[in-house]
Amino acid sequence: MTTAPAPSSRDLPHPAREEIRLEGVLHALSDPVRLRIVRELAAEGVALSCSFFELPVSKSTTTHHFRVLRESGVIRQNYEGTAKMNGLRRDDLDDLFPGLLDCLLTAASHQSARGHSR
């Protein structure tokens, strides 16, 4: 009998695709800081380290925002060396909620262009 290796303290819990809930995604994206993170991830199209983001909140609040996005299934976080990398779970979100992410990103872009971003 083989046993799975013990999870590392650096392994971060993520919901499986089938566990991602629409209300959790909408909650995560309802915050302007979290929406900004997702917009930047979508624009770059690659995983980015936490230090890439220049956010108007404290480091502990930034950590909270990334955790909410990860636990809701919007992003995937993993360590590459000492950097915590953040990638948008676009494939999972597009499969579960077709068109939702693109619609929200477009709406956020329109809102930002009107000067109403917080």
Phi, psi and omega in degrees: 000129177259145178247150178289148178296149179297138180296142178282154176294348178267357175279125182258136180287136177229145175289144172293158182310315184289349179267351181288128183249141180303316183295328177291319178295314180297320176299313182300321184273359180281347180268132182301324180291316180293322178297321177298316178301312182295320178299318179293319178297317180295319181293321181283326178074009178223165176291140182234147177284157179303325183290346177296326188276128174256097186250149184276037182223166180293165179299319180293324178290322176300315178302317178300314182298317178296322179296317178299316179297319180292312184292337178274348180092010181282323179233162172242132178245138174209158180270136169236101188067236179263355182270135172269116183264145184235123179234140178289133179273055185303315182300315180296313182294318179294325179290317183283321186227075186305127176084345185298309184298313180298320179297314180294320179293320178295316179298319179295323178294317178297317180297316180297320179296332178279353178083023182252018178282146181261000000 
